[in-house]
């Protein structure tokens, strides 16, 4: 698939430069069509439309998990759909049998999603140790120095939400294995832009919302849980966590699925599932390797050009830790962000810094629009 063909799926490219995929991404034409088709069924205007389409929609749910498994390098049985990153991380935080004195390591400066579910375990005698970072960056040695004999879990963001620092997941996974520590990853700032193999990286648990780089909608996401960890977790309950006997719904036999479906509680945001199914399809059609190459090329070029204009990148410029996020610190960030918006350029203002997050359908014309606006602001 060519960039031009991709851009036809994103009509906003005709009138604005959108580089805010680290916040909320636009939806593509295939996603809109999938949503429209689902709503049309539930609307029932067409004779024979399955208004009550719970059973028929299961095919889409299964295929969405299969596509997610292909993206993550694992089987669909290890994937479950969830409302968002936070709900997934709370399944982990509330599902383990914590003991008084257990500790959790988390890099400081992490997005709150990867902090609060673990701080909330204080009443169970669990403490959080923060790995020291510099503008979101840290080394494997920094993590190792933070680990203690009581450390039971390391939870990291794959990509830092502000600096764009990309963690070395394989090295961290090996470290956790060596220290018998569970390894959890918040993947929301990387999945859909960068490639990942959860099994090769030794990840035990992964959480990711679908509305950023995956370009689905808000209110849908996914989790990955390894087989060994699943056996240690007490899953939440609702009514879909196990097989359904429609003829004996009031027998109340508490049984769980033997795969990641055991983390399923009740009915889904089906519109979100339809959107995620379509967005994953487009991503796989474009090709994850090609998408990562595009994202890194665009972000690196943008960072280099901004550097020449006196706007150095916030965070490390080490290619080994690069991602799709480019953040700068202008002297007047609020006015700078307003200036960009007046030129139909959408980035984000975070912590008095301006963040750009281009993805694989963006092209050189988008970068040129940003640089022309930057030059205009300087004048």
Number of C-alpha atoms within 10 A of each C-alpha: 10 8 13 11 11 17 18 14 17 16 14 14 16 9 9 15 24 22 26 22 24 24 17 17 21 20 22 22 18 17 26 17 14 21 20 15 14 19 14 15 17 15 13 13 10 11 7 8 13 17 15 12 12 12 8 10 15 12 10 16 19 17 16 26 24 20 24 26 20 16 22 21 15 19 15 21 18 21 26 25 29 26 20 20 23 20 19 26 26 18 19 22 19 17 16 15 10 15 12 12 13 18 24 24 25 24 25 18 19 21 15 9 15 23 22 14 19 23 15 15 18 14 9 13 12 20 20 20 17 17 21 18 15 11 16 23 21 19 14 15 11 14 20 15 10 18 23 15 10 15 22 21 22 25 21 25 26 25 28 26 22 27 24 30 28 26 23 16 23 17 14 22 23 18 19 24 14 9 15 13 22 19 25 27 24 27 23 28 28 26 23 24 27 25 18 20 16 23 14 14 16 21 23 22 23 27 29 28 30 30 26 24 29 27 24 29 24 18 18 24 27 25 28 28 25 20 15 9 14 22 13 12 17 15 21 15 16 13 17 17 22 20 15 11 11 7 7 9 10 8 8 9 11 10 14 18 13 14 19 22 20 21 28 21 16 11 10 16 16 19 20 24 28 25 31 34 24 27 29 25 18 20 20 18 10 18 14 19 12 16 20 21 14 22 23 21 17 24 22 20 13 23 22 15 16 20 13 9 13 12 17 18 21 21 20 18 18 9 11 11 16 22 29 29 33 28 26 22 17 16 11 11 17 14 12 20 20 15 16 22 17 11 16 16 22 21 24 22 18 13 10 15 20 21 28 27 27 30 26 24 20 22 18 11 11 20 19 14 17 24 17 14 20 18 12 12 12 10 6
